[in-house]
Amino acid sequence: MSLEGKKAPDFTLEGSDGKQHSLSEYAGKTVVIYFYPKDNTPGCTKEACGFRDNHGKLDANNIVLLGVSKDSIASHNKFISAFGLPFVLLSDPETTMMQAYGAFGEKVACGRKTVGIIRSTVVIDADGIVKKQWPKVAKAEQHPAQVLDYLNIP
């Protein structure tokens, strides 16, 4: 399910900062949303730390970064604290937003078909249009660099 060129689905989810976040509140800004399976797991930690290490560059370009998983806010806050993550993590326990973005469904894990969170990312422009979608991120640790490359941020 490609969302590229389409209006990004709106959402309202609780964030790790204690506030409700909706796509509409970021109108006029570029937004990067990355979906990941679970806080404090090896691949997800590498990906989050990659985004952490490049957050200053995103910030300097007025780009909003949001991470999304099913984990609770308490879990997110432990993850943020453990790794010094400077961005908001959203909690989607019902997977409503993830389903709207094609980030929840059938996947292959350890050679078995399963249903769960699909590691993926979208870049949404200032007008709310999905400009780029990575429907399946293969190498979590390399992905933040791919996103910066796409955004032309050295």
PASEBA-1860 file (N, C-alpha, C; in nm, 3 decimals):
! residues 154
1> MSLEGKKA> 0.085/-0.118/0.000/0.000/0.000/0.000/0.090/0.124/0.000 ~ 0.101/0.186/-0.117/0.185/0.306/-0.122/0.103/0.430/-0.092 ~ 0.159/0.512/-0.004/0.094/0.638/0.032/0.158/0.756/-0.041 ~ 0.267/0.731/-0.114/0.338/0.841/-0.178/0.245/0.919/-0.270 ~ 0.250/1.052/-0.257/0.166/1.140/-0.338/0.027/1.160/-0.283 ~ -0.007/1.089/-0.176/-0.141/1.099/-0.116/-0.139/1.182/0.012 ~ -0.256/1.229/0.051/-0.270/1.302/0.177/-0.240/1.203/0.289 ~ -0.156/1.245/0.383/-0.120/1.159/0.496/-0.242/1.145/0.587
9> PDFTLEGS> -0.269/1.022/0.634/-0.382/1.004/0.727/-0.359/1.081/0.857 ~ -0.461/1.152/0.902/-0.448/1.226/1.027/-0.452/1.126/1.143 ~ -0.408/1.169/1.257/-0.405/1.084/1.376/-0.408/1.173/1.499 ~ -0.446/1.117/1.609/-0.431/1.181/1.739/-0.388/1.072/1.835 ~ -0.266/1.084/1.886/-0.211/0.985/1.978/-0.142/1.054/2.094 ~ -0.133/0.983/2.205/-0.062/1.035/2.321/0.088/1.024/2.298 ~ 0.158/1.131/2.336/0.303/1.134/2.319/0.376/1.119/2.451 ~ 0.504/1.088/2.441/0.588/1.070/2.560/0.604/1.200/2.638
17> DGKQHSLS> 0.565/1.312/2.580/0.574/1.441/2.649/0.445/1.474/2.726 ~ 0.352/1.376/2.729/0.228/1.395/2.805/0.120/1.469/2.728 ~ 0.146/1.502/2.601/0.048/1.575/2.520/-0.011/1.484/2.413 ~ -0.128/1.526/2.362/-0.187/1.460/2.247/-0.124/1.521/2.122 ~ -0.090/1.437/2.025/-0.029/1.484/1.900/-0.117/1.446/1.783 ~ -0.141/1.544/1.694/-0.216/1.521/1.571/-0.133/1.572/1.455 ~ -0.150/1.509/1.339/-0.076/1.553/1.222/-0.107/1.699/1.190 ~ -0.234/1.738/1.208/-0.277/1.874/1.172/-0.198/1.982/1.248
25> EYAGKTVV> -0.148/1.952/1.367/-0.074/2.053/1.442/0.064/2.082/1.382 ~ 0.108/1.997/1.288/0.238/2.016/1.225/0.225/2.074/1.083 ~ 0.107/2.126/1.049/0.087/2.186/0.917/0.194/2.292/0.895 ~ 0.250/2.293/0.774/0.354/2.391/0.741/0.494/2.340/0.771 ~ 0.505/2.220/0.829/0.637/2.163/0.858/0.651/2.028/0.789 ~ 0.775/1.991/0.762/0.804/1.856/0.715/0.807/1.766/0.838 ~ 0.742/1.650/0.827/0.734/1.556/0.939/0.787/1.420/0.895 ~ 0.877/1.364/0.974/0.926/1.228/0.953/0.865/1.143/1.064
33> IYFYPKDN> 0.791/1.039/1.025/0.732/0.947/1.123/0.791/0.810/1.097 ~ 0.854/0.755/1.200/0.906/0.619/1.183/0.833/0.525/1.279 ~ 0.795/0.411/1.225/0.722/0.309/1.299/0.819/0.196/1.332 ~ 0.817/0.151/1.457/0.911/0.048/1.498/0.842/-0.051/1.591 ~ 0.890/-0.176/1.594/0.821/-0.280/1.670/0.819/-0.265/1.822 ~ 0.934/-0.236/1.885/0.933/-0.241/2.032/1.048/-0.163/2.095 ~ 1.014/-0.089/2.200/1.116/-0.017/2.277/1.221/-0.115/2.331 ~ 1.345/-0.067/2.341/1.452/-0.142/2.407/1.484/-0.277/2.346
41> TPGCTKEA> 1.462/-0.292/2.216/1.506/-0.414/2.147/1.624/-0.373/2.059 ~ 1.712/-0.467/2.022/1.836/-0.429/1.955/1.819/-0.343/1.829 ~ 1.738/-0.388/1.733/1.722/-0.312/1.608/1.656/-0.177/1.632 ~ 1.554/-0.176/1.715/1.481/-0.052/1.743/1.569/0.048/1.816 ~ 1.656/-0.002/1.903/1.747/0.086/1.975/1.849/0.147/1.879 ~ 1.904/0.065/1.788/2.000/0.118/1.690/1.936/0.225/1.603 ~ 1.813/0.199/1.560/1.743/0.295/1.475/1.716/0.425/1.552 ~ 1.664/0.413/1.674/1.634/0.531/1.756/1.760/0.612/1.784
49> CGFRDNHG> 1.870/0.544/1.813/1.996/0.614/1.841/2.050/0.682/1.715 ~ 2.029/0.622/1.600/2.067/0.686/1.473/1.990/0.815/1.452 ~ 1.859/0.811/1.481/1.779/0.933/1.470/1.821/1.034/1.577 ~ 1.852/0.984/1.696/1.899/1.073/1.804/2.025/1.147/1.760 ~ 2.120/1.072/1.704/2.249/1.130/1.667/2.236/1.234/1.555 ~ 2.128/1.226/1.477/2.107/1.320/1.367/1.995/1.420/1.396 ~ 1.941/1.416/1.518/1.826/1.501/1.550/1.856/1.649/1.535 ~ 1.977/1.689/1.572/2.015/1.830/1.559/2.005/1.879/1.415
57> KLDANNIV> 2.044/1.793/1.320/2.036/1.829/1.178/1.891/1.843/1.134 ~ 1.805/1.751/1.180/1.662/1.760/1.146/1.604/1.888/1.204 ~ 1.634/1.911/1.331/1.585/2.029/1.402/1.628/2.158/1.331 ~ 1.754/2.162/1.289/1.808/2.280/1.222/1.736/2.308/1.090 ~ 1.676/2.204/1.031/1.602/2.218/0.906/1.452/2.225/0.930 ~ 1.412/2.246/1.056/1.271/2.262/1.093/1.188/2.137/1.060 ~ 1.251/2.019/1.076/1.183/1.892/1.047/1.146/1.826/1.180 ~ 1.019/1.785/1.189/0.968/1.719/1.309/0.990/1.569/1.294
65> LLGVSKDS> 1.042/1.504/1.398/1.060/1.359/1.399/0.973/1.299/1.508 ~ 0.895/1.197/1.471/0.811/1.125/1.566/0.834/0.976/1.549 ~ 0.849/0.904/1.660/0.857/0.758/1.657/0.724/0.702/1.706 ~ 0.680/0.590/1.648/0.552/0.530/1.687/0.566/0.380/1.707 ~ 0.515/0.331/1.820/0.503/0.187/1.843/0.380/0.162/1.930 ~ 0.353/0.035/1.959/0.240/-0.002/2.046/0.273/0.017/2.193 ~ 0.400/0.038/2.225/0.443/0.044/2.364/0.371/0.155/2.441 ~ 0.361/0.134/2.570/0.297/0.231/2.659/0.385/0.354/2.675
73> IASHNKFI> 0.325/0.462/2.724/0.401/0.584/2.752/0.509/0.556/2.858 ~ 0.478/0.474/2.956/0.578/0.439/3.059/0.699/0.371/2.994 ~ 0.673/0.280/2.902/0.781/0.211/2.831/0.861/0.311/2.747 ~ 0.790/0.398/2.675/0.856/0.501/2.595/0.948/0.587/2.681 ~ 0.898/0.627/2.798/0.977/0.715/2.883/1.104/0.646/2.934 ~ 1.097/0.516/2.961/1.217/0.441/3.001/1.317/0.436/2.884 ~ 1.265/0.412/2.764/1.346/0.404/2.642/1.415/0.540/2.617 ~ 1.339/0.647/2.628/1.392/0.782/2.607/1.501/0.811/2.709
81> SAFGLPFV> 1.474/0.778/2.834/1.567/0.803/2.943/1.696/0.722/2.926 ~ 1.682/0.595/2.889/1.798/0.507/2.876/1.892/0.551/2.764 ~ 1.837/0.609/2.657/1.920/0.640/2.540/1.924/0.789/2.506 ~ 1.868/0.874/2.591/1.875/1.018/2.568/1.809/1.062/2.440 ~ 1.693/1.007/2.410/1.624/1.041/2.285/1.559/1.179/2.296 ~ 1.592/1.270/2.203/1.543/1.407/2.212/1.413/1.434/2.134 ~ 1.342/1.328/2.097/1.219/1.346/2.019/1.104/1.271/2.084 ~ 0.983/1.304/2.043/0.862/1.246/2.101/0.834/1.108/2.041
89> LLSDPETT> 0.798/1.014/2.129/0.752/0.883/2.087/0.602/0.878/2.113 ~ 0.527/0.831/2.013/0.382/0.821/2.025/0.343/0.678/2.056 ~ 0.238/0.662/2.137/0.187/0.530/2.173/0.061/0.502/2.094 ~ 0.061/0.391/2.019/-0.054/0.350/1.937/-0.095/0.207/1.976 ~ -0.146/0.190/2.099/-0.175/0.055/2.149/-0.279/-0.020/2.067 ~ -0.369/0.051/2.003/-0.472/-0.014/1.921/-0.427/-0.035/1.776 ~ -0.310/0.014/1.741/-0.249/0.008/1.607/-0.332/0.081/1.500 ~ -0.419/0.171/1.540/-0.506/0.242/1.446/-0.424/0.325/1.347
97> MMQAYGAF> -0.331/0.404/1.400/-0.248/0.487/1.313/-0.158/0.399/1.227 ~ -0.096/0.299/1.289/-0.005/0.212/1.214/-0.077/0.145/1.098 ~ -0.201/0.102/1.119/-0.277/0.039/1.010/-0.304/0.140/0.899 ~ -0.337/0.263/0.935/-0.364/0.368/0.835/-0.242/0.396/0.748 ~ -0.123/0.377/0.806/0.002/0.403/0.735/0.065/0.276/0.678 ~ -0.004/0.163/0.685/0.050/0.038/0.632/0.165/-0.017/0.715 ~ 0.172/0.024/0.842/0.283/-0.017/0.928/0.244/-0.130/1.023 ~ 0.130/-0.191/0.999/0.087/-0.304/1.081/0.021/-0.405/0.988
105> GEKVACGR> 0.064/-0.529/0.997/0.006/-0.632/0.911/0.094/-0.755/0.905 ~ 0.077/-0.830/0.798/0.152/-0.954/0.783/0.297/-0.923/0.747 ~ 0.388/-0.996/0.812/0.530/-0.981/0.784/0.597/-1.115/0.810 ~ 0.721/-1.127/0.765/0.798/-1.248/0.790/0.903/-1.216/0.895 ~ 0.899/-1.290/1.004/0.997/-1.273/1.112/1.059/-1.409/1.142 ~ 1.190/-1.417/1.135/1.261/-1.543/1.161/1.208/-1.656/1.072 ~ 1.177/-1.623/0.946/1.131/-1.723/0.852/0.985/-1.764/0.867 ~ 0.913/-1.705/0.963/0.771/-1.738/0.983/0.685/-1.617/0.952
113> KTVGIIRS> 0.568/-1.646/0.892/0.473/-1.537/0.870/0.406/-1.506/1.002 ~ 0.395/-1.376/1.029/0.334/-1.332/1.154/0.262/-1.201/1.127 ~ 0.181/-1.157/1.219/0.115/-1.027/1.207/0.170/-0.938/1.316 ~ 0.212/-0.818/1.276/0.268/-0.727/1.375/0.307/-0.595/1.313 ~ 0.390/-0.522/1.385/0.435/-0.391/1.341/0.543/-0.408/1.235 ~ 0.527/-0.337/1.126/0.623/-0.340/1.016/0.710/-0.215/1.028 ~ 0.840/-0.235/1.045/0.932/-0.121/1.056/0.925/-0.044/0.924 ~ 0.882/0.080/0.932/0.863/0.161/0.812/0.870/0.309/0.849
121> TVVIDADG> 0.879/0.393/0.747/0.893/0.537/0.769/0.823/0.614/0.658 ~ 0.769/0.730/0.695/0.713/0.822/0.595/0.770/0.961/0.617 ~ 0.783/1.034/0.506/0.817/1.176/0.510/0.696/1.249/0.455 ~ 0.644/1.341/0.536/0.523/1.417/0.499/0.564/1.563/0.481 ~ 0.522/1.623/0.369/0.562/1.762/0.343/0.474/1.861/0.418 ~ 0.505/1.988/0.402/0.437/2.096/0.474/0.288/2.103/0.443 ~ 0.247/2.044/0.329/0.105/2.045/0.290/0.033/1.917/0.333 ~ 0.103/1.829/0.407/0.038/1.707/0.454/0.036/1.593/0.353
129> IVKKQWPK> 0.120/1.601/0.251/0.129/1.497/0.147/0.248/1.406/0.176 ~ 0.228/1.275/0.164/0.339/1.180/0.183/0.431/1.191/0.061 ~ 0.553/1.239/0.085/0.650/1.257/-0.023/0.735/1.132/-0.044 ~ 0.761/1.061/0.065/0.844/0.941/0.057/0.795/0.840/0.160 ~ 0.793/0.715/0.119/0.755/0.608/0.212/0.854/0.493/0.195 ~ 0.905/0.447/0.306/0.982/0.323/0.309/0.887/0.221/0.371 ~ 0.820/0.139/0.290/0.718/0.047/0.345/0.776/-0.065/0.429 ~ 0.905/-0.096/0.408/0.971/-0.200/0.485/1.117/-0.162/0.500
137> VAKAEQHP> 1.157/-0.132/0.621/1.297/-0.097/0.647/1.372/-0.225/0.680 ~ 1.473/-0.259/0.599/1.546/-0.384/0.618/1.655/-0.372/0.724 ~ 1.732/-0.265/0.719/1.845/-0.249/0.811/1.822/-0.127/0.900 ~ 1.773/-0.153/1.020/1.734/-0.047/1.113/1.847/0.051/1.140 ~ 1.969/-0.001/1.158/2.080/0.087/1.195/2.122/0.180/1.082 ~ 2.095/0.142/0.956/2.133/0.225/0.842/2.022/0.321/0.799 ~ 1.903/0.298/0.848/1.787/0.373/0.800/1.790/0.524/0.829 ~ 1.828/0.569/0.949/1.831/0.714/0.970/1.916/0.788/0.866
145> AQVLDYLN> 2.028/0.730/0.824/2.112/0.792/0.721/2.039/0.798/0.588 ~ 1.959/0.694/0.556/1.879/0.695/0.432/1.779/0.811/0.433 ~ 1.717/0.833/0.548/1.619/0.941/0.562/1.687/1.076/0.541 ~ 1.802/1.096/0.604/1.875/1.222/0.587/1.919/1.242/0.442 ~ 1.963/1.134/0.376/1.999/1.142/0.236/1.880/1.189/0.152 ~ 1.765/1.127/0.176/1.644/1.164/0.103/1.612/1.314/0.123 ~ 1.630/1.361/0.247/1.599/1.500/0.280/1.710/1.598/0.237 ~ 1.816/1.544/0.174/1.931/1.625/0.132/1.997/1.697/0.248
153> IP> 2.011/1.626/0.359/2.078/1.682/0.477/2.210/1.606/0.494 ~ 2.324/1.675/0.470/2.453/1.605/0.480/2.489/1.569/0.623
END
